[in-house]
Amino acid sequence: MFDLADNDKLKFTAASEDSRVLDALAHAQRHQAARGDHITAFDEEGKEVDVSFATQNRRKATSTSPRCASRT
């Protein structure tokens, strides 16, 4: 997924005004080099990234723990 998105092989656009999926993809791309089982659920401004559209199992890939290794 990252290879396709990073190299502009695919261009993602929102089919509606809801940009949560694209925002989450951009957030995941920024943390693709992170080590560990989780990435932070917070963006660079400290705001929680909305992943409410995802299944519970997918939401587990983000962490709200302040001890999350990839949180800066």
FENCOR-V928276 format. One record per residue. SS is DSSP state (hx for helix, st for strand, lp for the rest). OMEGA is omega in whole degrees, -180 to 180 (none if undefined). NEAR is the number of other ideal C-beta (glycine too) atoms within 8 Angstrom. Layout:
ss;omega;near
SS;OMEGA;NEAR
SS;OMEGA;NEAR
//
This chain:
ss;omega;near
lp;-178;4
hx;180;8
hx;180;7
hx;-178;8
hx;-177;11
hx;-175;7
lp;180;6
lp;175;5
lp;175;6
lp;175;6
lp;-179;4
lp;175;7
lp;179;5
lp;178;9
lp;178;3
lp;178;4
lp;-179;4
lp;-176;7
lp;-176;7
hx;-178;10
hx;179;9
hx;176;10
hx;179;10
hx;177;13
hx;178;10
hx;178;8
hx;179;11
hx;178;10
hx;179;10
hx;-177;7
lp;-175;10
lp;179;7
lp;-178;4
lp;177;8
lp;178;5
lp;-176;8
lp;-174;3
lp;167;12
st;-179;13
st;178;11
lp;-175;10
st;178;9
lp;-176;8
lp;180;5
lp;180;4
lp;180;5
lp;-179;6
st;178;7
lp;-177;11
lp;176;8
lp;-177;11
lp;178;6
lp;-174;8
lp;176;8
lp;-180;5
hx;180;6
hx;179;5
hx;179;8
hx;179;10
lp;180;7
lp;176;7
st;-178;11
st;174;9
lp;180;7
lp;177;6
lp;180;4
lp;-180;4
lp;-173;13
lp;-176;8
lp;179;11
lp;-180;8
lp;none;4
//
